[in-house]
Amino acid sequence: MSVMLTKFESKSNRVKGLAFHPTQPLLAAALHNGSVQLWNYRMGVLVDRFEEHEGPVRGVAIHPSRALLVTGGDDYKIKVWDLKPQSRRCLFTLHGHLDYVRTVQFHHEMPWILSASDDQTIRIWNSTSRHCVAILTGHSHYVMSAQFHPKDDLIVSTSMDQTVRVWDISGLRKNTPNNGPNNFETFDTFSTVKYVLEGHDRGVNWASFHPTLPLIVSAADDRTIKIWRMSETRAWEVDSCRGHFNSVSSAIFHPKHELIVSCAEDKTVRVWDLAKRTAIQTFRRENDRFWILAAHPNLNLFAAGHDGGLIVFKLERERPAFTVHGDMLYYIRDKYVRTYDFNSGSDIGLLSVRKFGSPYVPPRTVSYNPAERAVVVTISSDNGLFELSSLPTQSNGEVKDSSADGKRGSAHSAIFVARNRFAVLNKTSQLIEVRDLSNSVVKTIKPPAQTNEIFYGGTACLILSSTNTVVLYDIQQQKTIAELNSPPVKYVVWNADGSLVALMSKHTITIANKNFSQNSLIHETIWIKSGAWDDTGVFIYSTLNHIKYCLPQGDHGVICTLDNPVYLTRVKGKTAHCLDRSARPRTITFDPTEYRFKLALLRNNYDEMLHIIRTSTLLGQSIIAYLQQKGFPEIALHFVQDKNTRFDLAIECGNLDVALETARAIDRPECWERLAQQALKQGSHKIVEKAYQQTKNFDRLSFLYLATGSTEKLFKMQKIADARGDPMSRFHNALYAGDVLGRITVLRDVGLHPLAYLTAKTNGLEEEAAEILEAAGLTEADVDDVPVFEKSTLQIPSVVTPTSNCNWPSISMGESFFDRALANGHLDGDGDIPHINGNGLDSGAGASTALDEWAKDEEPDVEEDGWELDAEAEDDEEKDVDEEFEDAIEEEDLGAGAAPGVSENELWVRNSPFAAEHVAAGSFDTAMQLLNRQLGVVNFALLKPSFLSIYRSSHVYVSPIASLPPLQLHIRRNPEETSPGRVLPVAARTLSSIRTELSEGYRFVSGNKLSEAQATFRSVLLALLLMVVSSDNEAKEWRDTVTAAREYLLGVSIELERRRIAQDEPDNVRRSLELAAYFTHCQLQPQHMQIALRSAIGVFAKANNHATAAKLARRLLDLNPDPKIVAQARQRIAAGDRNPRNTVEVSYDEFTEFEICAATYTPIYKGSPSVRCPYTDAAFLPEFKGKLDPLIELTEIGAAASGLPAPR
């Protein structure tokens, strides 16, 4: 039998008692230190702890139908506890036992509690009246255990007096005794000893009834387990199970199978065949003795308590073996291969595998071959077996036995890989054998890594699962195609067209494309059980208690909750087909609206989103938060009913109508202030006026009326100021309205007569000036020293065109797409839905390192004079010049009027998955999100000049009238296109222009201008980030150009570092030699490779490393250089032959394939762990994961990225 499956383990003091909750995943454990722990074994967390006993607690039980827990301990007390989460406490304590309480138990029907004690008695307590209702006496030593029969009115007890007793308590049910305390004389009239079972040679520790048969199993200190049978009149010993080496602590019957499970102080748990009385499995611990066993009343779970804690385990896997082909499910139940039709629901048994492997172990996997209608089944017994059998073409009532023509062998895994081939894994010898249908070995493969499982990986490919990696392996060419870091993969599920695969581990799911070049990772805290792809490209998976979904980008969420785990087989529409733990087909109906909406959102499928909004009731904070996170607050607005949330979303997306409506409902000053601020940005002064009125912000309201030319309202504001008694507000309003007399009146009222006089004089109001002098008691002579001013020209300009009744937006905030769509009932655009991230992970161009094809076309003129290769080279001092960039002019507000329909910029963003086109549209935020998601860019500071340049290159500004703001015109790449769903911006940079810049970098390398070359190659890589590709060939050229620029940038950086070391650290010869050698392993054009090799030869020869110099010279000859260079190389080879040794030992092995870490400039040999730049694919040592790429200073090393989108 296979090794027991441990589902949960805890470390604690010695566990003496265990009890499962019948419906919840809870386990109560009684500890020797006096504590009682309540564990959630599914989540692996300690739920609660009960600590009122004094001394060890030995007995614990949970009521089968009520939230009650009973415990008994060495303090002679029995305590009953409330298990309800909100009120976990001790309800009452039962006193009466005179010594340690060994076991306690609830009756399944009556309100009785059974207890066994070292005082040689068994007591039955009424939990309602809280009194003892019976005392069973007769044992002559400690009573070690007592249990109720699951159905009959019987009790079985064990004692150190070497006997097992069966008690009849039927009289207790019929005649309830007096419940008065200490009334013991009548107790024994209700219970009688029915049988006394003698046969053990030493004290008996445990006994329990069979759940259905008249059997008893007992465990004793004589190291034996005895089986007893009962009849109406007598009981007798049937047989004994021997094998334990020490006292047997506990033994119980398996609830569903003919098995006995026992544990002992010999540190083992053993499983016995009830029919054969032989041990079939042993589970052993190194240092812990076992004390107690418990079986779950409904599930296939057991718990065992030992010196160091407890374990929860299964005896066998409950996952049924199954596979799906088309509309048919092939699965195994009760060791029969069956077929289930998803459409018709027919369920037919086809093949018996009962004689295959151990009778106690279910088959582990099944693989189906539709071409030959054959299955290969594996089982984990006997170190792994497989059996190949053909299925009958039609079922005629008789089920075929696989042993008739089945072909068997030893293997841990077996799967079909072609119509007439299947592969088997021998885990022990680490060999993969490809066999034909006659079970003959056709090919033997040694896997490239330690392999634990094999799975189907596509045509002629296998997926190999090891401890920390998963490998895609081509079995024809016998080479590794791709490799991913992953926990051990347990299950693999391909989608319908084979473009995506889900790799499921215990707690993680990796979604990858068919060549593993792009992937996303999902982590779960609880065990992942199964998964299936639905017809929209979403992966649906089940955990212990949920069915969840996972989008290709990695977004995931909950679909529904499960009472018990299920194993998904197929998902179609709203129906999930699955198998339960008894391997019976089931269907679960669920609502896929949430994940389909999110998928449509990611794919920009506006038709689908609009349909879902209209026809479904998507609610909840999660969907609102998701929409906000993805930058769609205007869509989230349609799902929200809460006033505060609606207001926040309306402000965020600029929907002033909804914001005004909710602000009226909320009516708080801070809401009106935020509304006024947003409305002012949009130029909606009517709403600004309303908001200022609500907050009584009179000063701002007056200035608003001045700006809008509302003279009448300014006069009203003067009257309001008079009523308020605010002289400053009166003066401001009079000033705004041009009311000179009003200003004079305010100044006189506040006693500022000089200012009032001057105001009257400068405005030609002589009579008012005289009145002021008279009121002040002065004459003209008294103020003759006041200078004379010209008449004031300060007047409010007259309004030519009234604008007080119309808004004048400063920001174009027309209705959103969804506002218009929901109002009009149709969509504006009729274009195709663009292909973006999320429509499939197989969109990025594959990385290619071949430089030969394009190198022939772009060979630059080689200027080697600067390298001084023929003389004793002295390294030129290179000075890196840091470029300073001026701050770019901020983007100006667009437009001067409300634009009807969807703006051109919005169309560009909607139609394109490329970051460059989002930049051209001015949507820098989404462009940065795309760059981060597609290419792992995290440092955007260097991209600011490029962003501004691209944006400006995509727009033209025309000033038709000098007095008006300029008009902004959008430059399209495809001006002939009429459909709004297909318009795109002009391409600011083309691949050919970037290749020209790359050629300039080549010339710098040839001329030994390495600092300029380094800057040029970095500039090329930066420009390539913001490229748009329109065909597969162009995508390949883009990737080739990225690879070339990366290799040259790496090589130039290595050479610059070598020169720095030679100048600053002249004693560090070893490092200088290593860098010179590594430079020759960058993928350069032949003429530049000649330069790198000749430079390295000179450095090695100068250090007297003639052996390595000779090897480099031979590589130089392979490049067919000029005759002069050939002669020099032959001289170096001859010198190496004469003196084949190296003076300085260096870390350089030219015979082992390696890559160069772009941070440390050290080799990463093949097979060593590494991480990569998601953009350039440069290799780095694992410790650089999560850090900024020092080579290009843009990306995060090792970040998950989807790659460049598919060409449009």
Salt bridges, closest charged atoms under 4 A:
GLU9 OE2 - ARG285 NH1 2.88
ASP48 OD2 - ARG88 NH1 3.69
GLU51 OE2 - ARG49 NE 3.61
GLU52 OE1 - LYS79 NZ 3.82
ASP74 OD1 - ARG58 NE 2.61
ASP75 OD2 - HIS53 ND1 3.11
ASP82 OD2 - LYS84 NZ 3.32
GLU109 OE1 - ARG173 NH1 3.29
ASP118 OD1 - ARG102 NE 2.72
ASP119 OD2 - HIS97 ND1 3.03
ASP152 OD2 - HIS149 NE2 3.90
ASP153 OD1 - ARG173 NH2 2.77
ASP161 OD2 - HIS139 ND1 3.05
ASP222 OD2 - HIS200 ND1 3.06
GLU237 OE2 - LYS226 NZ 2.99
ASP239 OD2 - ARG277 NE 3.55
ASP266 OD2 - HIS244 ND1 3.05
ASP266 OD2 - ARG270 NH2 3.66
ASP288 OD2 - ARG285 NE 3.04
ASP288 OD2 - HIS306 ND1 3.66
ASP307 OD1 - ARG14 NE 3.02
ASP307 OD2 - ARG289 NE 2.95
GLU316 OE2 - HIS257 NE2 3.30
GLU318 OE1 - LYS314 NZ 2.97
GLU318 OE1 - ARG581 NE 3.47
ASP327 OD1 - ARG570 NH2 2.82
ASP347 OD2 - ARG333 NH1 3.75
ASP347 OD1 - ARG338 NE 3.23
GLU372 OE2 - ARG419 NH2 3.23
GLU387 OE2 - ARG408 NE 2.58
ASP401 OD2 - LYS355 NZ 3.90
ASP405 OD2 - LYS400 NZ 2.98
GLU433 OE1 - ARG435 NH2 2.56
GLU453 OE2 - ARG364 NH2 1.93
GLU453 OE2 - HIS412 NE2 3.40
GLU524 OE1 - LYS548 NZ 2.76
ASP535 OD1 - ARG596 NH2 3.49
ASP555 OD2 - LYS630 NZ 3.54
GLU594 OE2 - LYS598 NZ 3.24
ASP648 OD1 - ARG674 NH1 2.85
GLU670 OE2 - ARG668 NE 2.89
GLU689 OE2 - LYS713 NZ 3.02
ASP722 OD1 - ARG730 NE 2.57
ASP726 OD2 - ARG724 NH2 2.98
ASP749 OD2 - ARG730 NH2 2.97
GLU766 OE1 - LYS761 NZ 3.22
GLU771 OE1 - ARG748 NH1 3.81
ASP819 OD1 - HIS638 NE2 3.59
ASP828 OD2 - ARG820 NE 2.92
ASP832 OD2 - ARG982 NH2 3.28
GLU858 OE2 - ARG995 NE 3.01
GLU864 OE1 - ARG1094 NH1 2.77
ASP870 OD1 - ARG1094 NH2 3.33
ASP870 OD2 - LYS1124 NZ 3.53
ASP875 OD1 - ARG1058 NH2 3.81
GLU878 OE2 - ARG1059 NH1 3.55
GLU904 OE2 - ARG972 NE 2.67
GLU906 OE2 - ARG910 NH2 2.90
GLU917 OE2 - ARG973 NH1 2.46
GLU997 OE1 - ARG989 NH2 3.18
GLU1000 OE1 - ARG1003 NH2 2.97
GLU1037 OE1 - ARG995 NH1 3.97
ASP1040 OD2 - LYS1036 NZ 3.17
GLU1047 OE2 - ARG1046 NH2 2.60
GLU1055 OE2 - ARG1058 NH2 2.68
GLU1055 OE2 - ARG1059 NE 3.13
GLU1057 OE2 - ARG1060 NH2 2.85
ASP1064 OD2 - ARG1060 NH1 3.70
GLU1065 OE2 - ARG1060 NH2 3.69
GLU1074 OE2 - ARG1070 NE 3.17
GLU1074 OE1 - ARG1071 NH1 3.67
ASP1137 OD1 - ARG1114 NH2 3.30
GLU1150 OE2 - LYS1111 NZ 3.08
GLU1155 OE1 - ARG1172 NH2 2.53
ASP1177 OD2 - ARG1172 NH1 3.92
